Amino acid sequence: MYINDINILYYVLIGLFGTVVGGFVDYCNKMFLKEKKILSIKNIKEYKIDFKLNYILMLIMATVYIALLYKFGSTDLIKFSMYIFLVPMLLSAFIVDYKEQIIPNRLNLTILEIGLIYVFIYGMINLSIAIDMLLGMIVGGGIFLLITLIGGAIAGKEAMGLR
């Protein structure tokens, strides 16, 4: 059986992968909120003691991954892989920002690094797309820098994080 020219087994597998990624995102969120290292043996053992799955987050990630496979499937594997990496990080940024009103710098930098990798990949395929992507990154970052500088001048304190 096929959906959008993709075997249904791939949808099941990507859904299972999404649930695993959802569990990892939940773990990362807890480490971000405690401001601890993510890939530390001590923190992983500590997490196992208080281990409690967040089924809603796992279901959200599975649904998003299945939707990404349906949308991009076999037509654009580069965009599919880009969203597979970026969606969990953006979801994690959303959750941490909602709970603590901060977005950790290491998460922002990781998103930037992955974005630069994909700019390089697209640059090998089509240079004009890569230039557009780089300009978008610069303009987007410039807007937030402008907000930070103007807000800091008006309020007399940090307008945006840097934490």
Helices and strands as residue ranges (DSSP letters): E 2-3, E 6-7, H 8-34, H 41-49, H 55-72, H 77-100, H 105-125, H 127-155
